Amino acid sequence: MVPEAEYAFHQAISLCPESPDANFRLAQFYVELGRYDDALAVLEDFTKHDRYNPRIPDFIATVRKLKQQSNNPAPDNKLVP
């Protein structure tokens, strides 16, 4: 039911764009799906509505870090003989 959940989050944001709950939950939803660019877009757009929220830059930094880690997975911790 991913499409339905995404649609519901977008409806919530359309009704109240300044809602931290709707925006953070949609961004988290995208992170869980590995859609980091979409999560960043939501957070960057939300910054326009809530410029002084200190959690937004922190969450953006976390998403960027997760995106980087997903693009550069850690090597296997195998012992080489």
Biopython code that builds the backbone (N, CA, C, O; Angstrom):
import numpy as np
from Bio.PDB.StructureBuilder import StructureBuilder

atoms = [
    (1, "MET", "N", (0.819, -1.196, 0.000)),
    (1, "MET", "CA", (0.000, 0.000, 0.000)),
    (1, "MET", "C", (0.865, 1.262, 0.000)),
    (1, "MET", "O", (0.476, 2.302, 0.531)),
    (2, "VAL", "N", (2.023, 1.143, -0.597)),
    (2, "VAL", "CA", (2.942, 2.278, -0.659)),
    (2, "VAL", "C", (2.332, 3.462, -1.405)),
    (2, "VAL", "O", (2.407, 4.587, -0.911)),
    (3, "PRO", "N", (1.729, 3.249, -2.577)),
    (3, "PRO", "CA", (1.153, 4.413, -3.276)),
    (3, "PRO", "C", (0.070, 5.127, -2.469)),
    (3, "PRO", "O", (-0.031, 6.354, -2.489)),
    (4, "GLU", "N", (-0.733, 4.338, -1.760)),
    (4, "GLU", "CA", (-1.805, 4.934, -0.973)),
    (4, "GLU", "C", (-1.253, 5.745, 0.198)),
    (4, "GLU", "O", (-1.764, 6.820, 0.512)),
    (5, "ALA", "N", (-0.222, 5.231, 0.830)),
    (5, "ALA", "CA", (0.403, 5.946, 1.948)),
    (5, "ALA", "C", (1.034, 7.246, 1.459)),
    (5, "ALA", "O", (0.886, 8.298, 2.082)),
    (6, "GLU", "N", (1.733, 7.154, 0.341)),
    (6, "GLU", "CA", (2.368, 8.356, -0.213)),
    (6, "GLU", "C", (1.311, 9.407, -0.555)),
    (6, "GLU", "O", (1.495, 10.595, -0.286)),
    (7, "TYR", "N", (0.212, 8.961, -1.145)),
    (7, "TYR", "CA", (-0.871, 9.869, -1.493)),
    (7, "TYR", "C", (-1.446, 10.545, -0.246)),
    (7, "TYR", "O", (-1.716, 11.746, -0.252)),
    (8, "ALA", "N", (-1.627, 9.770, 0.812)),
    (8, "ALA", "CA", (-2.166, 10.320, 2.057)),
    (8, "ALA", "C", (-1.228, 11.368, 2.655)),
    (8, "ALA", "O", (-1.683, 12.408, 3.132)),
    (9, "PHE", "N", (0.077, 11.097, 2.631)),
    (9, "PHE", "CA", (1.041, 12.085, 3.133)),
    (9, "PHE", "C", (0.968, 13.368, 2.314)),
    (9, "PHE", "O", (0.995, 14.467, 2.869)),
    (10, "HIS", "N", (0.875, 13.228, 0.990)),
    (10, "HIS", "CA", (0.791, 14.415, 0.139)),
    (10, "HIS", "C", (-0.494, 15.200, 0.398)),
    (10, "HIS", "O", (-0.489, 16.431, 0.358)),
    (11, "GLN", "N", (-1.580, 14.499, 0.661)),
    (11, "GLN", "CA", (-2.825, 15.185, 1.000)),
    (11, "GLN", "C", (-2.663, 15.985, 2.294)),
    (11, "GLN", "O", (-3.099, 17.133, 2.387)),
    (12, "ALA", "N", (-2.032, 15.364, 3.283)),
    (12, "ALA", "CA", (-1.826, 16.049, 4.566)),
    (12, "ALA", "C", (-0.989, 17.306, 4.374)),
    (12, "ALA", "O", (-1.284, 18.347, 4.962)),
    (13, "ILE", "N", (0.047, 17.213, 3.558)),
    (13, "ILE", "CA", (0.911, 18.376, 3.319)),
    (13, "ILE", "C", (0.174, 19.440, 2.516)),
    (13, "ILE", "O", (0.372, 20.636, 2.734)),
    (14, "SER", "N", (-0.679, 19.004, 1.584)),
    (14, "SER", "CA", (-1.465, 19.984, 0.818)),
    (14, "SER", "C", (-2.415, 20.755, 1.725)),
    (14, "SER", "O", (-2.621, 21.955, 1.544)),
    (15, "LEU", "N", (-2.988, 20.063, 2.698)),
    (15, "LEU", "CA", (-3.910, 20.716, 3.624)),
    (15, "LEU", "C", (-3.200, 21.637, 4.603)),
    (15, "LEU", "O", (-3.733, 22.676, 4.992)),
    (16, "CYS", "N", (-1.988, 21.246, 4.998)),
    (16, "CYS", "CA", (-1.251, 22.035, 5.986)),
    (16, "CYS", "C", (0.247, 21.947, 5.680)),
    (16, "CYS", "O", (0.953, 21.151, 6.299)),
    (17, "PRO", "N", (0.739, 22.750, 4.736)),
    (17, "PRO", "CA", (2.137, 22.660, 4.314)),
    (17, "PRO", "C", (3.139, 22.938, 5.430)),
    (17, "PRO", "O", (4.289, 22.507, 5.345)),
    (18, "GLU", "N", (2.723, 23.646, 6.468)),
    (18, "GLU", "CA", (3.646, 23.974, 7.557)),
    (18, "GLU", "C", (3.637, 22.928, 8.672)),
    (18, "GLU", "O", (4.233, 23.140, 9.728)),
    (19, "SER", "N", (2.958, 21.798, 8.439)),
    (19, "SER", "CA", (2.884, 20.741, 9.442)),
    (19, "SER", "C", (4.206, 19.967, 9.525)),
    (19, "SER", "O", (4.572, 19.267, 8.581)),
    (20, "PRO", "N", (4.917, 20.089, 10.645)),
    (20, "PRO", "CA", (6.166, 19.333, 10.776)),
    (20, "PRO", "C", (5.914, 17.828, 10.751)),
    (20, "PRO", "O", (6.702, 17.071, 10.184)),
    (21, "ASP", "N", (4.820, 17.400, 11.361)),
    (21, "ASP", "CA", (4.536, 15.974, 11.438)),
    (21, "ASP", "C", (4.376, 15.375, 10.039)),
    (21, "ASP", "O", (5.003, 14.364, 9.723)),
    (22, "ALA", "N", (3.560, 15.980, 9.219)),
    (22, "ALA", "CA", (3.324, 15.454, 7.867)),
    (22, "ALA", "C", (4.609, 15.454, 7.037)),
    (22, "ALA", "O", (4.906, 14.481, 6.344)),
    (23, "ASN", "N", (5.357, 16.533, 7.110)),
    (23, "ASN", "CA", (6.574, 16.634, 6.309)),
    (23, "ASN", "C", (7.664, 15.670, 6.778)),
    (23, "ASN", "O", (8.288, 14.992, 5.961)),
    (24, "PHE", "N", (7.892, 15.608, 8.073)),
    (24, "PHE", "CA", (8.917, 14.695, 8.581)),
    (24, "PHE", "C", (8.529, 13.238, 8.340)),
    (24, "PHE", "O", (9.384, 12.412, 8.021)),
    (25, "ARG", "N", (7.252, 12.926, 8.490)),
    (25, "ARG", "CA", (6.822, 11.538, 8.281)),
    (25, "ARG", "C", (6.932, 11.139, 6.813)),
    (25, "ARG", "O", (7.311, 10.007, 6.515)),
    (26, "LEU", "N", (6.612, 12.040, 5.896)),
    (26, "LEU", "CA", (6.780, 11.726, 4.477)),
    (26, "LEU", "C", (8.260, 11.547, 4.146)),
    (26, "LEU", "O", (8.630, 10.628, 3.415)),
    (27, "ALA", "N", (9.094, 12.415, 4.678)),
    (27, "ALA", "CA", (10.533, 12.286, 4.439)),
    (27, "ALA", "C", (11.050, 10.959, 4.997)),
    (27, "ALA", "O", (11.837, 10.274, 4.343)),
    (28, "GLN", "N", (10.611, 10.599, 6.195)),
    (28, "GLN", "CA", (11.025, 9.324, 6.789)),
    (28, "GLN", "C", (10.524, 8.151, 5.952)),
    (28, "GLN", "O", (11.240, 7.166, 5.775)),
    (29, "PHE", "N", (9.320, 8.247, 5.445)),
    (29, "PHE", "CA", (8.743, 7.226, 4.575)),
    (29, "PHE", "C", (9.635, 7.022, 3.352)),
    (29, "PHE", "O", (9.937, 5.890, 2.975)),
    (30, "TYR", "N", (10.052, 8.127, 2.741)),
    (30, "TYR", "CA", (10.935, 8.040, 1.573)),
    (30, "TYR", "C", (12.290, 7.439, 1.943)),
    (30, "TYR", "O", (12.843, 6.643, 1.185)),
    (31, "VAL", "N", (12.819, 7.811, 3.088)),
    (31, "VAL", "CA", (14.097, 7.241, 3.525)),
    (31, "VAL", "C", (13.973, 5.729, 3.665)),
    (31, "VAL", "O", (14.851, 4.984, 3.228)),
    (32, "GLU", "N", (12.891, 5.285, 4.268)),
    (32, "GLU", "CA", (12.693, 3.843, 4.453)),
    (32, "GLU", "C", (12.582, 3.111, 3.126)),
    (32, "GLU", "O", (12.909, 1.927, 3.040)),
    (33, "LEU", "N", (12.123, 3.806, 2.090)),
    (33, "LEU", "CA", (12.028, 3.214, 0.759)),
    (33, "LEU", "C", (13.329, 3.379, -0.032)),
    (33, "LEU", "O", (13.449, 2.868, -1.145)),
    (34, "GLY", "N", (14.294, 4.087, 0.541)),
    (34, "GLY", "CA", (15.546, 4.337, -0.161)),
    (34, "GLY", "C", (15.433, 5.454, -1.185)),
    (34, "GLY", "O", (16.289, 5.580, -2.061)),
    (35, "ARG", "N", (14.398, 6.259, -1.085)),
    (35, "ARG", "CA", (14.181, 7.377, -2.019)),
    (35, "ARG", "C", (14.712, 8.661, -1.379)),
    (35, "ARG", "O", (13.954, 9.551, -0.993)),
    (36, "TYR", "N", (16.021, 8.721, -1.282)),
    (36, "TYR", "CA", (16.677, 9.806, -0.556)),
    (36, "TYR", "C", (16.475, 11.161, -1.222)),
    (36, "TYR", "O", (16.293, 12.165, -0.533)),
    (37, "ASP", "N", (16.502, 11.203, -2.539)),
    (37, "ASP", "CA", (16.307, 12.484, -3.225)),
    (37, "ASP", "C", (14.900, 13.035, -2.976)),
    (37, "ASP", "O", (14.717, 14.241, -2.811)),
    (38, "ASP", "N", (13.922, 12.147, -2.951)),
    (38, "ASP", "CA", (12.556, 12.589, -2.652)),
    (38, "ASP", "C", (12.455, 13.109, -1.217)),
    (38, "ASP", "O", (11.794, 14.115, -0.958)),
    (39, "ALA", "N", (13.115, 12.414, -0.292)),
    (39, "ALA", "CA", (13.117, 12.857, 1.109)),
    (39, "ALA", "C", (13.749, 14.240, 1.224)),
    (39, "ALA", "O", (13.235, 15.112, 1.924)),
    (40, "LEU", "N", (14.864, 14.430, 0.532)),
    (40, "LEU", "CA", (15.540, 15.733, 0.577)),
    (40, "LEU", "C", (14.658, 16.827, -0.027)),
    (40, "LEU", "O", (14.613, 17.945, 0.487)),
    (41, "ALA", "N", (13.966, 16.509, -1.104)),
    (41, "ALA", "CA", (13.081, 17.500, -1.727)),
    (41, "ALA", "C", (11.968, 17.922, -0.768)),
    (41, "ALA", "O", (11.640, 19.105, -0.679)),
    (42, "VAL", "N", (11.392, 16.964, -0.055)),
    (42, "VAL", "CA", (10.342, 17.283, 0.916)),
    (42, "VAL", "C", (10.891, 18.200, 1.999)),
    (42, "VAL", "O", (10.272, 19.204, 2.354)),
    (43, "LEU", "N", (12.056, 17.844, 2.518)),
    (43, "LEU", "CA", (12.643, 18.630, 3.615)),
    (43, "LEU", "C", (13.059, 20.023, 3.152)),
    (43, "LEU", "O", (12.865, 21.000, 3.876)),
    (44, "GLU", "N", (13.621, 20.121, 1.967)),
    (44, "GLU", "CA", (14.027, 21.437, 1.461)),
    (44, "GLU", "C", (12.816, 22.315, 1.195)),
    (44, "GLU", "O", (12.867, 23.522, 1.430)),
    (45, "ASP", "N", (11.730, 21.732, 0.708)),
    (45, "ASP", "CA", (10.507, 22.500, 0.508)),
    (45, "ASP", "C", (9.911, 22.919, 1.856)),
    (45, "ASP", "O", (9.411, 24.034, 2.005)),
    (46, "PHE", "N", (9.970, 22.018, 2.822)),
    (46, "PHE", "CA", (9.451, 22.327, 4.161)),
    (46, "PHE", "C", (10.227, 23.463, 4.804)),
    (46, "PHE", "O", (9.663, 24.225, 5.589)),
    (47, "THR", "N", (11.497, 23.592, 4.492)),
    (47, "THR", "CA", (12.325, 24.687, 5.029)),
    (47, "THR", "C", (11.714, 26.042, 4.685)),
    (47, "THR", "O", (11.833, 26.987, 5.466)),
    (48, "LYS", "N", (11.067, 26.149, 3.536)),
    (48, "LYS", "CA", (10.437, 27.409, 3.126)),
    (48, "LYS", "C", (9.285, 27.789, 4.055)),
    (48, "LYS", "O", (8.978, 28.970, 4.216)),
    (49, "HIS", "N", (8.648, 26.785, 4.666)),
    (49, "HIS", "CA", (7.495, 27.033, 5.535)),
    (49, "HIS", "C", (7.881, 27.179, 7.006)),
    (49, "HIS", "O", (7.141, 27.762, 7.798)),
    (50, "ASP", "N", (9.041, 26.646, 7.357)),
    (50, "ASP", "CA", (9.452, 26.659, 8.767)),
    (50, "ASP", "C", (10.969, 26.885, 8.832)),
    (50, "ASP", "O", (11.734, 25.981, 9.169)),
    (51, "ARG", "N", (11.373, 28.095, 8.506)),
    (51, "ARG", "CA", (12.803, 28.426, 8.374)),
    (51, "ARG", "C", (13.602, 28.276, 9.662)),
    (51, "ARG", "O", (14.813, 28.062, 9.614)),
    (52, "TYR", "N", (12.956, 28.384, 10.787)),
    (52, "TYR", "CA", (13.689, 28.403, 12.054)),
    (52, "TYR", "C", (13.625, 27.077, 12.819)),
    (52, "TYR", "O", (14.032, 27.002, 13.978)),
    (53, "ASN", "N", (13.120, 26.052, 12.172)),
    (53, "ASN", "CA", (13.043, 24.747, 12.820)),
    (53, "ASN", "C", (14.427, 24.099, 12.780)),
    (53, "ASN", "O", (14.913, 23.773, 11.697)),
    (54, "PRO", "N", (15.074, 23.903, 13.930)),
    (54, "PRO", "CA", (16.437, 23.372, 13.947)),
    (54, "PRO", "C", (16.516, 21.897, 13.569)),
    (54, "PRO", "O", (17.598, 21.391, 13.273)),
    (55, "ARG", "N", (15.384, 21.207, 13.577)),
    (55, "ARG", "CA", (15.401, 19.784, 13.231)),
    (55, "ARG", "C", (15.553, 19.558, 11.736)),
    (55, "ARG", "O", (16.052, 18.511, 11.323)),
    (56, "ILE", "N", (15.139, 20.509, 10.921)),
    (56, "ILE", "CA", (15.186, 20.315, 9.469)),
    (56, "ILE", "C", (16.623, 20.151, 8.966)),
    (56, "ILE", "O", (16.905, 19.171, 8.278)),
    (57, "PRO", "N", (17.546, 21.074, 9.282)),
    (57, "PRO", "CA", (18.921, 20.880, 8.796)),
    (57, "PRO", "C", (19.559, 19.594, 9.323)),
    (57, "PRO", "O", (20.347, 18.955, 8.626)),
    (58, "ASP", "N", (19.212, 19.218, 10.563)),
    (58, "ASP", "CA", (19.741, 17.972, 11.123)),
    (58, "ASP", "C", (19.244, 16.770, 10.327)),
    (58, "ASP", "O", (20.013, 15.860, 10.019)),
    (59, "PHE", "N", (17.957, 16.772, 9.995)),
    (59, "PHE", "CA", (17.383, 15.659, 9.247)),
    (59, "PHE", "C", (17.943, 15.630, 7.825)),
    (59, "PHE", "O", (18.214, 14.556, 7.289)),
    (60, "ILE", "N", (18.115, 16.799, 7.214)),
    (60, "ILE", "CA", (18.704, 16.864, 5.874)),
    (60, "ILE", "C", (20.110, 16.264, 5.892)),
    (60, "ILE", "O", (20.467, 15.490, 5.004)),
    (61, "ALA", "N", (20.902, 16.618, 6.894)),
    (61, "ALA", "CA", (22.260, 16.071, 7.006)),
    (61, "ALA", "C", (22.225, 14.555, 7.175)),
    (61, "ALA", "O", (23.042, 13.843, 6.590)),
    (62, "THR", "N", (21.291, 14.068, 7.967)),
    (62, "THR", "CA", (21.168, 12.623, 8.171)),
    (62, "THR", "C", (20.796, 11.914, 6.873)),
    (62, "THR", "O", (21.356, 10.865, 6.553)),
    (63, "VAL", "N", (19.856, 12.480, 6.129)),
    (63, "VAL", "CA", (19.429, 11.870, 4.867)),
    (63, "VAL", "C", (20.588, 11.875, 3.866)),
    (63, "VAL", "O", (20.807, 10.888, 3.164)),
    (64, "ARG", "N", (21.313, 12.961, 3.804)),
    (64, "ARG", "CA", (22.467, 13.011, 2.890)),
    (64, "ARG", "C", (23.507, 11.960, 3.254)),
    (64, "ARG", "O", (24.096, 11.330, 2.376)),
    (65, "LYS", "N", (23.728, 11.776, 4.545)),
    (65, "LYS", "CA", (24.685, 10.769, 5.003)),
    (65, "LYS", "C", (24.202, 9.362, 4.637)),
    (65, "LYS", "O", (24.986, 8.536, 4.170)),
    (66, "LEU", "N", (22.921, 9.098, 4.848)),
    (66, "LEU", "CA", (22.360, 7.800, 4.488)),
    (66, "LEU", "C", (22.443, 7.560, 2.983)),
    (66, "LEU", "O", (22.730, 6.449, 2.535)),
    (67, "LYS", "N", (22.188, 8.611, 2.212)),
    (67, "LYS", "CA", (22.275, 8.495, 0.757)),
    (67, "LYS", "C", (23.705, 8.159, 0.343)),
    (67, "LYS", "O", (23.928, 7.286, -0.496)),
    (68, "GLN", "N", (24.654, 8.848, 0.927)),
    (68, "GLN", "CA", (26.056, 8.594, 0.602)),
    (68, "GLN", "C", (26.443, 7.164, 0.979)),
    (68, "GLN", "O", (27.139, 6.486, 0.223)),
    (69, "GLN", "N", (25.995, 6.712, 2.139)),
    (69, "GLN", "CA", (26.309, 5.351, 2.570)),
    (69, "GLN", "C", (25.676, 4.314, 1.651)),
    (69, "GLN", "O", (26.257, 3.254, 1.418)),
    (70, "SER", "N", (24.502, 4.608, 1.132)),
    (70, "SER", "CA", (23.843, 3.647, 0.236)),
    (70, "SER", "C", (24.543, 3.592, -1.117)),
    (70, "SER", "O", (24.526, 2.562, -1.791)),
    (71, "ASN", "N", (25.159, 4.709, -1.509)),
    (71, "ASN", "CA", (25.898, 4.736, -2.771)),
    (71, "ASN", "C", (27.284, 4.134, -2.639)),
    (71, "ASN", "O", (27.856, 3.668, -3.624)),
    (72, "ASN", "N", (27.830, 4.140, -1.427)),
    (72, "ASN", "CA", (29.164, 3.607, -1.158)),
    (72, "ASN", "C", (29.086, 2.609, -0.012)),
    (72, "ASN", "O", (29.530, 2.903, 1.098)),
    (73, "PRO", "N", (28.521, 1.421, -0.273)),
    (73, "PRO", "CA", (28.396, 0.469, 0.830)),
    (73, "PRO", "C", (29.759, 0.067, 1.372)),
    (73, "PRO", "O", (30.751, 0.006, 0.646)),
    (74, "ALA", "N", (29.773, -0.199, 2.651)),
    (74, "ALA", "CA", (31.023, -0.613, 3.302)),
    (74, "ALA", "C", (31.448, -1.961, 2.740)),
    (74, "ALA", "O", (30.600, -2.804, 2.450)),
    (75, "PRO", "N", (32.750, -2.174, 2.582)),
    (75, "PRO", "CA", (33.208, -3.471, 2.081)),
    (75, "PRO", "C", (32.889, -4.565, 3.089)),
    (75, "PRO", "O", (32.768, -4.316, 4.289)),
    (76, "ASP", "N", (32.758, -5.768, 2.578)),
    (76, "ASP", "CA", (32.509, -6.903, 3.462)),
    (76, "ASP", "C", (33.657, -7.042, 4.448)),
    (76, "ASP", "O", (34.817, -6.803, 4.114)),
    (77, "ASN", "N", (33.322, -7.420, 5.628)),
    (77, "ASN", "CA", (34.337, -7.592, 6.666)),
    (77, "ASN", "C", (34.874, -9.016, 6.647)),
    (77, "ASN", "O", (34.927, -9.687, 7.678)),
    (78, "LYS", "N", (35.264, -9.459, 5.482)),
    (78, "LYS", "CA", (35.797, -10.807, 5.348)),
    (78, "LYS", "C", (37.303, -10.785, 5.598)),
    (78, "LYS", "O", (38.002, -9.842, 5.228)),
    (79, "LEU", "N", (37.759, -11.809, 6.211)),
    (79, "LEU", "CA", (39.192, -11.934, 6.425)),
    (79, "LEU", "C", (39.839, -12.471, 5.164)),
    (79, "LEU", "O", (39.385, -13.457, 4.584)),
    (80, "VAL", "N", (40.874, -11.826, 4.762)),
    (80, "VAL", "CA", (41.602, -12.273, 3.572)),
    (80, "VAL", "C", (42.776, -13.106, 4.037)),
    (80, "VAL", "O", (43.567, -12.642, 4.858)),
    (81, "PRO", "N", (42.915, -14.344, 3.529)),
    (81, "PRO", "CA", (44.035, -15.184, 3.975)),
    (81, "PRO", "C", (45.374, -14.664, 3.509)),
    (81, "PRO", "O", (46.407, -15.264, 3.806)),
]
sb = StructureBuilder()
sb.init_structure("model")
sb.init_model(0)
sb.init_chain("A")
sb.init_seg("    ")
for serial, (resi, resn, name, xyz) in enumerate(atoms, 1):
    if name == "N":
        sb.init_residue(resn, " ", resi, " ")
    sb.init_atom(name, np.array(xyz, "f"), 0.0, 1.0, " ", f" {name:<3s}", serial, name[0])
structure = sb.get_structure()
